[in-house]
Amino acid sequence: MTKLHVFVVICVAVALQGQVSFQQGDNTFAWSRQKEYYFSSSFKLNWFKAVEYCRDRGMFLLSVRNAEEREAVIDYLASTGYTKTHKGLMAWISANDLGEEGEFYWASTGGRVNYPNWSDTEPNDYKTDECTGEDCAILEYWAEGGANYNYTFNDRACTKEFLFICETLPQ
């Protein structure tokens, strides 16, 4: 077979499989449903630095706009093995209410957060001190937390450091 034939066969196999992932150092990449993901499983950043890190790589912090995207992220994270070796996950996503308190928007798309995936009593803008509230969102999972912590959203102070998930937007 020629190199072109081998390339076509690989592309078809990838398309039929639906998802391909591989490890490169401590960082995990994957392609799923026309999106490429990056999960920082080995280092944490604050929300602003996570936004910058993703943008420097031509990506955006994750947006989870519907149940299908949530399921794709759950499948992707399962494929990394992280949730099998860790009891919980807190990772920055692009939702924030930095522009107006209580009005959450996706920094990646500019769209309003309309998918009702918040944990109970969230978002609550908990005040960590007299001038710091919670304006940025994480995706949260706890193995023993039940439905309230099953890949749900929670608002946190943007300056706290968490893992993060980047994505490319579908074309």
N, C-alpha and C positions, 0 to 999 in steps of 0.2 A: 504494500500500500504506500501511496505517496504521503508526504507530510500533510498535505491538504486533506486527504481522506481521513487520516488519523485525527486531525483537528476537528473535522465534522463529526466523526464518531464520538469523540469526547464531548463535544457540545450537545449532541443529541442525548447522550447518557446523562449529562448534567441536567438538561431540561426535563427528562423523564423522572429523574430522582427528585427534583423539586427543591432540594437544598444541598449545598455543599459547604463544609466548614473545614478549617484547618488551623493548626496552632503555629504561631510564629513567635518564638520567645514566650513571654508571659502574656501576650496579647492575642485575643481570639477574634477572628474575622469570619463572616459567613455571608452567603447570598441566599435570600429567600424572598419569594413573591416580588421580584423586581427591586428589592432593596438590598443594600449591602450594610451589614452591621459591624460595629466594633465595640467590644466590651472591655473596659479597663478592670480586669480582675486582680491586678497586682498593685495598683496605686490609686490614691484618692486625690481629688481636687475640689476646690469650692466651685459653686455653680458657674461663676464668671470665667474661671480658668478652664472649666470643662467645656463651656461654649467655645472658648478660644482654641482649645486643643482640637476639638472636632472641626472647627472652621479651617484651621491650619492644614487639615488633611482633606479638605473639600467635602466635609460632612457636616451634619447638624446634630444637636442633642436630640434624642429620641422623642417622637410624638406618638401617642397611642390614641387614635381618634375614633376607634370603634372596636367591637368585640373581635373581629377578624385580625386586626393588627395586634391586639392583646395576645391572641392565641399564637400568632407568628412569633412574637417576642418570647412567650413562654416556651415554645418549641425550640427556638434558637438558644435560649439560656440553658435548657435541658441538654442540648447538643454539646454545650461547652463543658458539661460535667460539674459546673460550679454549684448548682443547687443540690447535687448528690453529696458533695463534700462539705457543704456549709448549711447550717440550719436556717440562715436568714440572708436577706439581700436588701440593701438600701442603695439605690442608684439614681443619680440625677437624671431627670427628663427635662424637656424644654419648657414645660408649663410654668408660668409665673404670673403674679399680679403686681409687678413692679410699676406699671403705668397707673393703675387705679386699684386700690385695695378691694379685694373681693371679686374682681373681674379677671379671671385667669385666661391667658392667651398662650398659644404655642409660639415660642420664639423662632422655631424653625420655619413655620408657615405663615405666621401672623393671624391664623384663624383662632376663633374663640374655642375654649375647651368646653365642648358640649357633651362629651362622653361621660356618663355618670359612674365613674370608677373610683370615687373617693372612699377611703376607709370611713367607718362610722365616726361622727363628730368632726370630720375634716372637710374642707380646710378650716382651721380654727385660728390662724394668725397668732399662735401662742407667743407671748412676749418673753424672750430669753433675758432681757434686761429692759431698762426704761426706754431705750430707743431702737431696739432690735426685735422685729417681729419675724414671722415666717412668710416669705414672699416667693419662694421657689419650690418646685415640687420634685418629689422622689417617687420612684416605683418601689414598692415595699412588698416583701414576701417573708413570711415566717412559717417554717414547716409545721409548727405546733400552734399557729395563731388562728386557724380556722378561716372562714370566709372573709373576715375583716382584714386579714393580712395576706390575701391570696392574689398577689400582683395588683395591688390597689395603689391609689395615689395618696400622698400625704404631703402637706406643706411643711417646709423646714426653713431655717435661716440660711440665706444664700451663701453666707461666709463659712458655714460648716463644710467639712471635707467628707465626701462620699465617693464611692465608685461611680461610674457613669456609663451610659450607653450612647454611642453615636450611630447615625444612619445616613444613608443617601436617600434622597426623596425619589419616589417612583417617577419614571419618565413617561 
